[in-house]
Amino acid sequence: MNLKPSRIAIITLASLFLIFNVVALLTALIPFKVVFVLMGGLVAFCITMLRVEYGLIILVFAFPWTLQLKIATIAGAPFDIGSDDAVLFGMILGWLVHMATEKAGPFPASPLNLPIVASVTWAGLSFVPLGLTQGASVLAICGLHLLKWIELALVYFIVLRVVNTEEQAKRFVVLSLISCAVIVAVQLALTATGRYAIVEYGGAAARVAVPGVESNAILGGYYLLSFGIILSLLVSMGIRHKWLLIAFAAVVSIGLLLTYNRASYLGMATILLVLTISGGGAKVRLPFIFLIIAICALVYFLPAVAQRMSMTFHIEPGGVLTFEDSASGRLDMWRKAFKVFVERPTNPLIGIGFWGAHFHEAWGHTSIHNQFLAYLIETGIVGFAIFCWLMKRVIHQILLLYRLSSEDYFSRALSIGFLAGVIGLLVSAFFNELLESARVMGPLWFMIALIVVLKNIKEEELEGEEAVSEAYQEAGEGVVPPGRRFVDRYFR
């Protein structure tokens, strides 16, 4: 939508006047928190109407934060609407209107379209046994959770449609890292002052390092995606401001350690291992050896972190290996969850229903604390295979960008750093259901879209198809045969 500056100024002033009057009216009728959430969505809608790229900038900084409002209780579970939901919904509406005015399709062709459609379709089909066994109320809240998943997936398509140049992609990467820096600064400030948010899980209070983030495990998962990128950029050739990146890497490391989440520590170690083996996009691996030594020294000076890492298991007299209560409780939870998976003939194939594990009473918990096991018992073998297919396609796109960016050190470092972050996140998700949080899935979809955009740009820049075909072969998928033109047009 190309508007003259004068018209943009008039529309902006009119929108501000409208928002001011709406706020004044609603404040007198409903609580201020509700007004704040509604206005966030309205502002996002108005700004996205003017320019979708500005709406994406708002979304980058809105993902990590949320003000949750309890709207109702469905099936014994609270149904909340957050400020991030309002911003995302308002931005999606503005994007759809913007696409309608330009008469452009909202869903560009990409390699992830088919697995995304398959994931949504199969999740919807899994609601059939869920509705028959759990009732309409459980079906309603699980359907709302699927709607949230679809909204986050739409971020992927919005970024694909809006970001068209390498400069735009780099700008959004930098903005994402700045957003992460803000979160770390808030966490360190609150930790230094001893102030924590209190969240209840099953009646038990737990301290959360950053208000608005559901748990420290989710905060650690959010950090992991940026941690790999920062470290990879740090050791890559041609990257400026190395001292700033060194400081940033140190601060994010401290933030990760202060989550006191052992799954995040495993993800952090996985990232270091992946980058050490690959070289992080650089020609040398030596910086990562020093980095690992520095982090080990940091753990030494944080005895609470070392104690948290060492408390998982210990050896009793007689050589018996025992786990502490939290770890042994999760093992017992996984055994009960797997029993649910095989208890009926239909379960292994179609599952008990998307997000239905939160309402299954077999293990007496609302969470399995294992994302892969949760997907397996909720969507069955077929749904889990679709999830693995989606992750395989994502990793393939990252590898393609890495292969196609031999002369672009930024894209090469971004691809290998993001790959390390994704692998670290998946390792951490083995102990927590991280992929069900908007705090993790939002930035993940956003960065996946940037990777696909950069990959497409690199393919267009290469002269001839020989280099592209070679990159596909090196990434593990081979040359696309001519008979797949239809599939390539809409799903690649």
N, C-alpha and C positions, 0 to 999 in steps of 0.2 A: 504494500500500500504506500505509494509515493505521494506524500503531501507536502505542500509548501510550508516553510517555517512559520509564516503568519497563521496558517490554518492550524498547525500543530499547537501554537501558543493559545489560540482561541479555544481549541478543544481541551487543552490542559486546564485553562482557567475555569471553563465551564464544568469540567469534571471535578475539580477541587471544590467549587461552589456546591455542586451536587453532593459530594461526599460530606462536606461540612454540615449541610442541612440534614442529611440522613443520620449522621452521628448524633446531632443535637436531638433529633426526634427519637432515635432508638435508645439513647442513654436514659431518657425519661421513662421508657417503657420496660426495658430489660436490663439485666446486670451488665456492668461495663466489660467483663471478660467476653461475654457473648458478642457485644458490639465490636470489640477488638478483633475477634476472629472473623466476623462477617466483613468488617472493613478491610481486613487483609485480602480476602477474596475479591472484593470490589476493586481495590487498588490494583491488584494483579491483573484483573480483567481489563481495566482501563488502559494500563500501561502496555499490556500485550496487544490490545487493539491498535495502539499507535505503532509499536514495533515489537515483533515477537522476540527479537534478541534481547531487548531490555527485560522482558518477562522471564527469560531464561537466567539472566543475571540475578534477578530477585530469587528465583528458585534455587540457585546455587547456595545462596546464603540462608534460605529458609529451611532447607532439608535438615540440618543438624538440630534445629530448634523447634520446639512445639509447645503450645499452651493447650493442654487437654481439657476438654469440657465434657462432663458426663451428661449424656442426653437421656439415656434410658438403660434399663436392665433387661436383657433378653436372655432367656434360658439360664438365668442365674449369673450371667456374665455382664459386666458393664460395657455399654456401647458408648464410646467416646468419639468426639470430633475435635481434631486439633487444628491449630492455626496453620500448620503445613498443609492439611487437607483443604482448607479454604483457599489458600494461595494456589495450590496445585489445580483445584477445580476451576477457579477463576481464570487461571492461565490457559487451561485446556479450552474453556469456552471462547476466550479471546483468540486463541490459535485457530479454532474451527471457523469462527467468523472471518478471521483474516484470510484463511484458505478459501472460503466461499467467495469473498470479494475478488480474489485473484483467479478464481475458477481453476484451482490446482488441487489435485488429489492429496489427501492428508497422509496417505501411507505410501512412501516411496519404496521401490523394490530394494531388498537387502537379503543377505544370506540367513538372517535370523527370523524372517517373516514366518516361514513354514513351521519351525519349532515353537515359536510364540503362539501361533494360531492353534497348533496341536495341543500345547499346554493348557490354554484356556478352554478349548473344546473338551478335553478329557476331564479337566477339573469340573466343568459343568455337568458332564455325564456322571461323575462320581457322586453328585448330589442326589441321584435317584435312590441308592440304598441308604444314604444318610437321612433323607426325608422319611423313608419308610420305617427306619429303626429309631430315629431320635425325635421326630416330630417337626412341626412347622417352625417353632421358635428357634431351634438349633439350626435348621436350614436357613432361616432368615439371617442370622448373624454370620454364618459361614459364607453365605452369598455376599454379604457386605464386605467380608474380608477378601473374597475373590475380586470384587469390584475395586478394592484398594490396590490389589496386585495389578489389575488391568490399567488403572490410572498411572501407576509407576512405570509400567511398560510403555505407555503412551509417551513418556518423556523421551524414550529412545527414538520414536518416530518424529517427535518435534525437533529434536536436535539434528536428525538426519535431514529434515526439510529446511532448517534455518541456516545451519553452518555449512558454508560452501567453499570456504577458502582455508588455507593452512594458517593464516594469521588469526582468523576467528577461532580455530581450534586451539591454537597455542594460548590465545587470550583466555579461553574458558578453562584451560588447564591451570593457568596461573591463578585465576579467580578461585578455583576449587582449592588450591593449596592455601590461598589467603584465608578462605573460609575455615579450613582446618586449623590454621594458625590462630585464628580468633578463638576457636573452641579450646585449644590447648592453653591459651592465655587465661581464659576464664577458669579452666580446671586448676591450673597452678595457683591462681589468685585465691580461689576458694579453699584449696588444700592448705595454702600457707596461713590462711586465717582460721582454719579449722571449721569452716562452714560447709555442710553437705546437705543435699536434698534427701528427704526420707521417703522411700517408696515401700509399700506393703506388698508382699507376695504370700498369698495364702494365710494372711493374718500375722505374718512375721515382718518386722520392719528391717529394711536394708538401706545402707548408705549408698547414694549415687553421687559420683564425682561432679557431674554437670547437671543442673536442673533442666528438665525437658527431655532428657535422654532416659529411656526406660530402665536401663541397667548398665553396669560397668562393662559387662560382656559386649553389649551392643556398641558402647563407646569405643572399646578396643577394636571391634570389627571395623568401625568407621575409620579409625586411625590406620589400620593395616593397609587399606587401599592407597592412602597417601604416603605411608612409610616407604613402600617399595619404590614408588615414583621418585621420591626425594633422594633416596640413596642412589638410585640409578643415574639420576641427573647429576648428582654430586661427583661421580667418578667418570662421567662421560667427557669426551674431548669436545672443545668448542663451547662449553657452558660457562657463562660469566657469573659473577657474584658468588664465587665458591664459598667465601666466608659466610655469606648469608645462608647458603644451603647447609653448611656445616652446623651453624647455630640452630637452624630449623630442624635438622636431623637429630641433634642432641635434645632439643626441647620436646619433639614428638616422642623420642625414646623414653624420656622421663615421664611424659604423659601416659604412654603405654604401660610402663612399669607401675605407675601409681594407680592404675585401674585395679591392681591386685587380682587380676583375672588370669588364671593359669592357662586357659585356652588361648588367650591373647598372647601369652608368652610363647606358647608353642607355634602360633602363627608368626610371631616375630622371628623366632629361630628358623622357621621354614623359609621366610623371606631372605634372611641372611645366607642360608644354605643355597637357595636358588641363584641369588646374585653372585655368590662366591664362585659357584660352578660356571655360571655363564659369563662372568666378568662384568655384569651390570651394564652391558652395552659398550664397555671400554675395552682397551687392548690389554689391560693389566688387571690382576686380581688382588694385588698387594693391598690397596686401600681397604678392602673388606676384611682382610686379616687384622689390620690395625683397628678397624671399626668394631669387630667382634671383641677384641681385647679391651677396647674402651667401654663397651657395654658391660662386659664382665666386671671391670673395675667399678662401674657405676652401681651394679648390683651389690658389690662388696660394701659400698658406702651407704647402701639402703638396706639395713638388716631386716626390716619388715618384709621387703620383697624376697630376700633370700629365704626367710622363714616360711613365707607363703609358698615358695617353690618346693621346699624340702618337706612340707607337712603332708604331702599327698599320700605317701606310704612310708612305712618303716618296718624293720625286721624285729620281730619279737624274739625273746629268748628261745632257743631251739631251732632258729632259722626259719620261722614261719613269717611269710610276707603278709602284712595286713594293711588295709587302706583306711584312711580317716573317714569320718561319717559322711561327708559330702560325696566323696568318690565312691564309696561302697553303696551309697544310696542311688547314685546314677547307674551303677552296674545292675542293681536290682531292678531299677526302673526299665532299663533296656531289656532285661530278660522278660519282664511282664509285657512290655510292648511287643516284643517278637512273638510271644505267645498269642497275643491278640491278632497278630498278622496271619497266623496259621490256624486259628481256631475254627474258622468256617470255610467251606469249599470255595466260596466266591471271593473271600478276602484277598488271597494272594494275587489275584488277577486284577480286580477293580478297586480294592481298598475299601476303607470304611467311610470315605468322603473327605473332600478337601477341607482341611482345618478341623476335621471331626475328631482328631485325637485329643483336642482340648476338652471334649465333652464325653469321652469314653471313661467309664468308671472302673475299668479293670485294674488300673494301677494306682488309682486314688490321687492323681496329680493332674494339673492343667497343662503340663509341658513334659516332653520326652527328653529334652536337653540333648538332642541329636537330630540335626536337620535332615540327614539322609534317611535315618530310620523313620522320622516323621513323614517324609514324602513317600516312603515305601509302604507304610501301613495306611496312609490316607488315600493315596492314588493308585496303590497296587503296583504290580510289576510293570504294567504298561506305562503308567504315569511316571514311575521312577526312570524307566528307559527313555521317555521323552525328556525328562530333566537332564539326564546324562547326555542326550543328543544335543540339547541346547548348550550345555557347558562345553561340549566338544566343538560346536560351531564357534562359540565365543573364543576359545583358545586358538582355534584355527585362524580366525581373523587377526588375532594378536600376532601370531607367528608370521602371517602374510605381511603385515605391516613391517615387522622386523626384517624380513627377507627383502622387501622392496625399498628399504631405507638405508641402503649401504652408504650413501653419500650425505644423508641427513641425520646428524648425530642426535638431534633433539627427538625426532620421531623414533629413532632406534632405541634411545634410552627410555623414552616413554613406554614403548611397547614391552620391552623386557622388564621394566620396573612394574608396570601394571600387571604383567603376567605373574611376577613374583607376588604381588599383592593379592591377586585372585587366588593363587594356590595357597597362600597363607590364610586367606579368609576361609577357604574350603576346609583347611585343616582345623581352624578354630571352630567352624560350624559343626564339626564332628562332636563337639561337646556343648553346643548351644544352638538354638534355632535362630540364627542370625539373619537368614534370608527371608524372614517374615517381618522384618522391621523396616519401616520407611527410612530410618536413619542410615541404613546400610544399602538397601535396594535402590533408593533414589540416586545417590552418588554412583552406585555401580552401573545402573542403566545409562546414566549420563556419560560416564567415561567410556563405556562400551560403544556408545554412539560416536563419540569423538574418535575412537580407534577405527571404526568402520569408515568414517568420513575421511580420515587421513589415508587409509588404505585405498579408498576410491581415487583420491587425488593422486597418489603415487602411481596407480595403474594408468591414469590418464596422462601423466607426465612421461611415462616410458614410451619410447618410440618402438613400434612393432610389438608383436605378441610373444616373441620368443622369450624375452626376459620375464614377462608375466607368467607364462606357462612354466618356466623353470622355477619361479618362486612358489607356484602352487605345488609343484612336485616336491620341492624341499620342505614345504609346510605339511606334506603328508597326504594330499588329496588328489594329486595328478591333474592332467589337463582335462578340461570339460569337453565332452564329445559334442558334435554338432546336433545330435538328436535331442539334446536337452535345452534347446533354445527357449521353449516356452517356460520351462521351470526357471531358467536363468533370468528371463526377463522380469519375472515377478517375485522371485525368491532369492536372487543373488544380487 
